[in-house]
Amino acid sequence: MTNIDLSAESTARGGSQNLGGYLATPPGPGPFPAVVMIHEAFGLNDQIRRHADRLARAGYLTLAVDLFTDGGARRCLVSTMQSMVKGSGRALTDIATARTWLAGSPLSTGKTGVIGFCMGGGFALLVARDGFDAASVNYGRLPGELEEALRGACPIVANFGGRDTTLKGAAATLETALTSLGIEHSVKEFPTAGHAFLNDTDAGPALLRPLMRVMGIGPDPAASPEAWQRIEDHFARHLKD
């Protein structure tokens, strides 16, 4: 497990000048199927690193890309969210850079998936048609013009929380769009879960955590094991030989 520097590749593509990430490598000699991981709005923190380590233990070379490397969350969050809304911009370039780097790694088989959580889930949905072999979308915002944004997407597994007041109806809407487009998918809404339910600890600034718990944002030990199993089964089916 190590931090890596993607700045040369990113700068050449017009992305973040200091782009970096956290690379979690499975045990053994490889090569391995690979996964680009996209973090929540709180950035590439210890929670996301643990998510990456988990996928590495499952056999995936996992690169958690840091979309906030050029200034941290305070300076980069607004522009990154704008990039997601527009469907273009620096953040999308950074994700493409991470995918290309992983696919070309001697440790990679060339099969590459993408997974995102919260903000990252929205990005994972947006880039599902951009050269990835499988995508995992976890409580991610749906793009406008949904069917157009998804046309040509790779197979998708999506997990949402029934108590997530920020994404009411998102699971059903996504299910309808993917079915209409004929894209292989599995979408599930977990009735006991809220937003960020795959996390193993409360996220965000300590002062906000009591409020987030009241809003139903945080871990759900009852739902997360099944959701993780869905993710691993999906990636195994589409990324492993």
C-alpha positions in Angstrom: 0.0 0.0 0.0 1.6 3.3 -1.1 0.9 6.8 -2.2 1.7 7.4 -5.8 2.4 10.5 -8.0 0.3 10.9 -11.2 1.3 14.5 -11.7 3.3 14.0 -15.0 0.5 12.1 -16.6 -2.2 14.4 -15.4 -0.4 17.6 -16.4 0.1 16.2 -19.9 -3.7 15.7 -20.1 -4.7 19.0 -18.7 -5.7 17.7 -15.3 -4.6 18.4 -11.8 -0.9 19.5 -11.7 -0.2 17.6 -8.5 -2.5 14.6 -9.0 -1.8 11.7 -6.6 -3.5 8.7 -5.1 -3.3 5.7 -2.9 -2.5 2.4 -4.4 -3.6 -0.8 -2.7 -1.9 -3.9 -4.1 -3.2 -7.4 -3.6 -0.9 -10.1 -2.1 0.9 -12.3 -4.7 2.8 -11.7 -7.9 -0.1 -10.5 -10.1 -1.1 -9.3 -12.6 -4.4 -8.3 -11.1 -7.7 -6.8 -12.4 -7.7 -3.1 -11.5 -10.2 -0.7 -10.0 -10.2 3.1 -9.9 -11.8 4.3 -6.6 -13.4 7.8 -6.3 -13.8 9.3 -2.9 -16.6 11.1 -1.1 -16.8 14.8 -0.7 -14.6 14.6 2.4 -11.6 13.6 0.2 -9.1 10.8 0.2 -9.2 10.0 3.9 -8.5 6.9 6.0 -12.0 5.6 5.3 -11.4 5.6 1.6 -8.0 4.0 2.1 -9.6 1.2 4.1 -12.1 0.7 1.2 -9.2 0.4 -1.2 -7.4 -2.0 1.1 -10.6 -4.1 1.2 -10.7 -4.4 -2.5 -7.0 -5.2 -2.7 -7.6 -8.1 -0.3 -10.3 -9.3 -2.7 -7.7 -9.4 -5.5 -8.0 -6.0 -7.2 -5.2 -3.5 -7.8 -7.0 -0.5 -6.5 -6.1 3.1 -7.1 -7.9 5.6 -4.9 -7.4 8.8 -6.9 -7.3 12.1 -5.0 -9.5 14.7 -6.8 -8.5 17.3 -4.3 -4.7 17.2 -4.7 -4.4 20.7 -6.1 -5.7 22.5 -2.9 -7.6 20.2 -0.6 -11.4 19.9 -0.1 -11.9 23.6 0.8 -10.4 24.8 -2.5 -11.4 22.0 -4.8 -14.8 20.8 -3.6 -16.9 23.4 -5.5 -15.0 23.1 -8.8 -15.1 19.3 -8.5 -18.8 19.2 -8.0 -19.3 21.6 -10.9 -17.3 19.2 -13.0 -19.7 16.4 -12.1 -22.7 18.5 -12.9 -21.3 19.6 -16.3 -20.0 16.2 -17.1 -16.6 17.6 -18.1 -13.6 19.3 -16.6 -10.5 18.6 -14.5 -12.0 15.9 -12.3 -13.1 13.8 -15.3 -9.6 14.2 -16.7 -8.1 13.1 -13.5 -10.3 10.0 -13.4 -9.3 9.2 -17.0 -5.7 9.6 -16.1 -6.0 7.1 -13.2 -7.7 4.6 -15.5 -5.0 4.9 -18.1 -2.2 4.6 -15.5 -3.8 1.5 -14.0 -4.5 -0.2 -17.3 -0.9 0.3 -18.3 0.6 -1.0 -15.1 2.6 -4.2 -15.3 0.6 -5.3 -12.2 -2.6 -5.0 -14.1 -4.4 -7.4 -16.4 -5.8 -4.5 -18.4 -9.4 -5.1 -17.1 -10.4 -2.1 -15.2 -13.4 -1.2 -13.1 -14.5 2.0 -11.3 -16.1 2.4 -7.9 -17.3 5.6 -6.1 -19.0 6.6 -2.9 -21.3 9.6 -2.4 -19.7 12.3 -4.7 -17.6 9.6 -6.1 -20.6 7.5 -6.8 -21.9 10.2 -9.0 -18.6 10.3 -10.9 -18.6 6.5 -11.2 -21.9 6.7 -13.0 -20.7 9.5 -15.3 -17.6 7.6 -16.4 -19.2 4.2 -16.7 -19.1 4.5 -20.5 -15.6 5.8 -20.7 -13.5 2.7 -21.2 -14.3 0.8 -17.9 -15.3 -2.8 -17.9 -17.5 -2.6 -14.8 -18.8 0.1 -12.4 -20.0 0.2 -8.8 -22.2 3.2 -7.9 -22.8 3.7 -4.2 -25.4 6.4 -3.1 -24.2 8.6 -6.0 -26.0 11.6 -7.5 -27.8 10.8 -10.8 -26.8 13.1 -13.7 -29.2 15.2 -15.6 -30.3 13.8 -18.9 -29.8 10.4 -17.3 -30.4 8.1 -20.3 -28.1 10.1 -22.5 -25.4 10.1 -19.8 -25.6 6.3 -19.4 -25.9 5.3 -23.1 -23.1 2.8 -23.9 -22.2 2.3 -20.2 -20.5 -0.8 -18.9 -22.3 -3.2 -16.5 -23.3 -1.4 -13.3 -24.0 -2.5 -9.7 -25.6 0.2 -7.5 -26.4 0.4 -3.8 -28.6 3.0 -2.2 -30.2 3.6 1.2 -33.9 3.7 1.7 -33.5 6.2 4.5 -31.2 8.5 2.4 -33.2 11.7 2.2 -30.7 13.2 -0.2 -31.4 10.7 -2.9 -35.1 9.9 -2.6 -36.3 7.8 -5.5 -32.8 7.6 -7.1 -32.6 3.8 -7.1 -35.9 3.3 -8.9 -35.0 6.1 -11.4 -31.7 4.5 -12.2 -33.2 1.0 -12.5 -35.7 2.3 -15.0 -33.1 4.1 -17.1 -30.7 1.1 -17.2 -33.5 -1.2 -18.1 -34.7 1.1 -20.9 -31.1 1.2 -22.3 -30.5 -2.5 -22.0 -27.5 -2.1 -19.8 -26.6 -5.0 -17.6 -27.2 -3.9 -14.0 -28.2 -4.7 -10.5 -29.7 -1.8 -8.4 -30.7 -2.3 -4.8 -32.1 0.0 -2.2 -31.5 -1.2 1.4 -34.4 -0.1 3.6 -32.5 0.3 6.9 -29.6 2.3 5.4 -29.0 6.0 5.0 -26.3 7.9 3.1 -22.7 6.7 3.4 -23.8 3.4 4.9 -20.8 1.5 3.5 -18.5 3.4 5.8 -17.2 1.7 8.9 -17.0 4.9 11.0 -18.7 8.3 11.0 -17.1 10.6 8.4 -16.7 14.3 8.2 -15.7 17.0 10.7 -16.3 15.9 14.3 -18.6 18.9 15.0 -21.0 17.8 12.3 -21.1 14.1 13.1 -24.0 14.3 15.6 -26.1 16.2 13.1 -25.2 13.7 10.4 -26.3 10.8 12.6 -29.6 12.6 13.1 -29.9 12.9 9.3 -29.3 9.1 9.0 -25.8 9.6 7.4 -23.3 7.0 8.5 -22.5 3.3 8.8 -25.2 0.6 8.7 -23.6 -2.7 9.8 -26.8 -4.6 8.9 -26.8 -3.6 5.2 -23.1 -3.1 4.4 -22.0 -6.8 4.2 -24.5 -7.6 1.5 -23.7 -4.4 -0.4 -20.0 -5.2 -0.3 -20.7 -8.8 -1.5 -22.7 -7.4 -4.4 -19.8 -5.2 -5.3 -17.3 -8.1 -5.1 -19.5 -10.5 -7.1 -20.0 -7.8 -9.8 -16.3 -7.1 -10.2 -15.5 -10.8 -10.1 -17.9 -11.5 -12.9 -16.7 -8.7 -15.2 -13.0 -8.2 -14.3 -11.7 -11.6 -13.4 -11.0 -14.3 -16.0 
